[in-house]
Amino acid sequence: MTLEGLLIVLLIGAIAGWIAGVLVKGFGFGLLANIVIGIIGAFVGGYIFSALGISVASGILGSIIVATIGAVVLLLIIGVIRKATK
C-alpha cells in the first residue's frame, strides 16, 4: 500500500469512526477513541466484506460504508465486553 493509500484509509476510518459513534449510542468511547476504532474498523470491515465475497459500491462512498459497518461491529463488540466486565 502506498503512503497516499494509507492516508486515504486513515481518513475514511476517521470518518467512519465518527459516524459509528453517532449511530451506536451508549457504546461510544468519545470522539477520539471512536475515530481510532473507526480506523481499525475500516480494516476489519474490508476484511469481513472481502472474506464473505460481498461487494459494495466502489469509490469513497463504498469505502465509507464498509468502514462504518466495521466500526459499528467493533464498537458493539467492545461495548458488550466492557459491560460484561463491570
Residue frames as qw, qx, qy, qz and C-alpha x, y, z in Angstrom:
[[0.000, 0.892, 0.453, 0.000, 0.00, 0.00, 0.00],
 [0.398, 0.481, -0.026, 0.781, 1.33, 3.42, -0.91],
 [0.178, -0.184, -0.453, 0.854, 1.56, 6.29, 1.54],
 [0.331, -0.047, -0.195, -0.922, -1.30, 8.00, -0.28],
 [0.610, -0.232, -0.678, -0.339, -3.45, 4.87, 0.01],
 [0.461, -0.256, -0.696, 0.487, -2.69, 4.57, 3.70],
 [0.013, 0.104, 0.231, -0.967, -3.63, 8.20, 4.32],
 [0.485, -0.136, -0.409, -0.761, -6.92, 7.70, 2.46],
 [0.610, -0.276, -0.742, -0.012, -7.71, 4.62, 4.56],
 [0.309, -0.215, -0.557, 0.740, -6.94, 6.56, 7.75],
 [0.207, 0.019, -0.012, -0.978, -9.17, 9.45, 6.68],
 [0.594, -0.190, -0.563, -0.542, -12.02, 7.13, 5.71],
 [0.553, -0.243, -0.746, 0.280, -11.59, 5.25, 9.00],
 [0.108, -0.122, -0.397, 0.903, -11.75, 8.50, 10.94],
 [0.430, -0.064, -0.223, -0.872, -14.97, 9.49, 9.18],
 [0.652, -0.187, -0.692, -0.249, -16.40, 6.01, 9.75],
 [0.404, -0.169, -0.701, 0.563, -15.49, 6.12, 13.44],
 [0.147, 0.059, 0.210, -0.965, -17.28, 9.40, 13.88],
 [0.588, -0.083, -0.414, -0.689, -20.38, 8.07, 12.05],
 [0.611, -0.156, -0.774, 0.055, -20.30, 4.83, 14.07],
 [0.199, -0.110, -0.591, 0.774, -20.11, 6.81, 17.31],
 [0.377, 0.022, 0.002, -0.926, -23.21, 8.74, 16.28],
 [0.666, -0.051, -0.567, -0.482, -25.07, 5.56, 15.24],
 [0.688, -0.192, -0.678, 0.175, -24.17, 3.42, 18.25],
 [0.295, -0.696, 0.174, -0.631, -25.39, 5.43, 21.22],
 [0.786, -0.526, 0.195, -0.258, -24.26, 4.18, 24.60],
 [0.950, -0.053, 0.135, 0.277, -21.35, 2.14, 23.25],
 [0.462, 0.785, -0.126, 0.394, -19.15, 5.04, 22.17],
 [0.748, -0.342, -0.204, 0.531, -15.91, 6.00, 23.86],
 [0.143, -0.805, 0.041, 0.574, -15.64, 9.67, 22.96],
 [0.559, 0.792, -0.083, -0.232, -14.73, 11.30, 19.68],
 [0.098, 0.717, -0.681, -0.108, -11.01, 10.48, 19.60],
 [0.429, -0.175, 0.882, -0.088, -11.42, 6.84, 20.64],
 [0.700, 0.490, 0.450, -0.259, -14.30, 6.38, 18.18],
 [0.459, 0.797, -0.315, -0.235, -12.08, 7.72, 15.39],
 [0.091, -0.517, 0.851, 0.028, -9.33, 5.25, 16.32],
 [0.570, 0.131, 0.786, -0.201, -11.90, 2.45, 16.44],
 [0.638, 0.682, 0.133, -0.333, -13.15, 3.63, 13.05],
 [0.256, 0.716, -0.617, -0.203, -9.67, 3.35, 11.58],
 [0.253, -0.220, 0.939, -0.071, -9.35, -0.19, 12.92],
 [0.602, 0.394, 0.587, -0.371, -12.94, -0.88, 11.81],
 [0.507, 0.693, -0.271, -0.435, -12.03, 0.18, 8.27],
 [0.158, 0.446, -0.874, -0.116, -9.54, -2.67, 8.11],
 [0.352, 0.072, 0.879, -0.314, -11.94, -5.09, 9.87],
 [0.603, 0.538, 0.295, -0.509, -14.84, -4.15, 7.59],
 [0.440, 0.636, -0.514, -0.372, -12.68, -4.51, 4.49],
 [0.010, -0.289, 0.957, -0.026, -11.52, -7.93, 5.62],
 [0.459, 0.236, 0.750, -0.414, -15.02, -9.14, 6.52],
 [0.614, 0.609, 0.074, -0.497, -16.58, -7.97, 3.26],
 [0.341, 0.586, -0.685, -0.267, -13.70, -9.42, 1.25],
 [0.151, -0.176, 0.961, -0.150, -13.85, -12.77, 3.08],
 [0.497, 0.378, 0.672, -0.399, -17.61, -13.01, 2.52],
 [0.323, 0.201, 0.680, 0.626, -17.29, -12.00, -1.13],
 [0.100, 0.834, 0.507, -0.191, -19.62, -9.04, -0.63],
 [0.381, 0.205, 0.233, 0.871, -19.17, -6.13, -2.98],
 [0.016, -0.794, -0.410, 0.449, -20.35, -2.64, -2.06],
 [0.396, 0.909, 0.108, 0.076, -20.44, 0.44, -4.24],
 [0.745, 0.096, -0.043, 0.659, -16.96, 1.37, -5.32],
 [0.163, 0.684, -0.007, 0.711, -15.21, 4.63, -4.59],
 [0.044, 0.295, -0.523, 0.799, -15.07, 6.73, -1.48],
 [0.648, -0.247, 0.062, -0.718, -18.75, 6.23, -0.59],
 [0.907, -0.027, -0.401, -0.125, -18.45, 2.44, -0.74],
 [0.536, 0.225, -0.592, 0.559, -15.31, 2.57, 1.37],
 [0.218, -0.316, 0.378, -0.842, -17.02, 4.75, 3.97],
 [0.818, -0.191, -0.137, -0.526, -19.98, 2.34, 4.11],
 [0.856, 0.050, -0.493, 0.149, -17.73, -0.70, 4.61],
 [0.336, 0.274, -0.534, 0.726, -15.56, 1.10, 7.17],
 [0.432, -0.339, 0.204, -0.810, -18.61, 2.35, 9.08],
 [0.901, -0.165, -0.260, -0.306, -20.07, -1.15, 9.26],
 [0.730, 0.136, -0.529, 0.412, -16.72, -2.46, 10.50],
 [0.072, 0.328, -0.428, 0.839, -16.51, 0.32, 13.09],
 [0.662, -0.322, 0.011, -0.677, -20.08, -0.29, 14.29],
 [0.913, -0.080, -0.400, -0.028, -19.38, -4.01, 14.69],
 [0.551, 0.209, -0.511, 0.626, -16.18, -3.23, 16.56],
 [0.206, -0.377, 0.283, -0.858, -17.89, -0.67, 18.83],
 [0.810, -0.281, -0.140, -0.496, -20.67, -3.13, 19.65],
 [0.859, 0.005, -0.466, 0.211, -18.21, -5.93, 20.46],
 [0.339, 0.257, -0.468, 0.775, -16.07, -3.66, 22.64],
 [0.409, -0.379, 0.116, -0.822, -19.19, -2.24, 24.32],
 [0.885, -0.242, -0.280, -0.283, -20.58, -5.68, 25.15],
 [0.744, 0.061, -0.488, 0.452, -17.22, -6.81, 26.54],
 [0.097, 0.349, -0.341, 0.867, -16.93, -3.60, 28.55],
 [0.617, -0.377, 0.012, -0.690, -20.43, -4.02, 30.04],
 [0.909, -0.133, -0.389, -0.066, -19.80, -7.70, 30.81],
 [0.628, 0.123, -0.489, 0.593, -16.67, -6.89, 32.81],
 [0.151, -0.472, 0.222, -0.840, -18.38, -4.27, 35.01]]
